Amino acid sequence: MTYLALNITFMLSAFVVLNVVMRKSPWRTLGLTLLAMLAATTIFDNVIIGLHIVSYDPTKVSGVLIGVAPIEDFCYTVVAVMLTGVIFNAMTRKRG
């Protein structure tokens, strides 16, 4: 299984959880948070991959790169933002 196939599975699962758990998803907030996190991921992933701190098996990546970071690496950020939003809203929701 490639990294991309694995990551798409987790991204779809997180998206389903987001929409099942939350009737009204805070899409604007999640979108702005996601933009900021993707910018940070772009910078820091390129640094750690460029310095050979982290590497990927070239046979398991799609070959689509942003700098030296494979596109698959950005899926973790997307899932983290979605699930963090769900957890935060679930923990701060007022119970009636």
Secondary structure, 3 states (H helix, E strand, C coil): CCHHHHHHHHHHHHHHHHHHHCCCCCHHHHHHHHHHHHHHHHHHHHHHHHCCCCCCCCCCCCCCEECCEECCHHHHHHHHHHHHHHHHHHHHCCCC
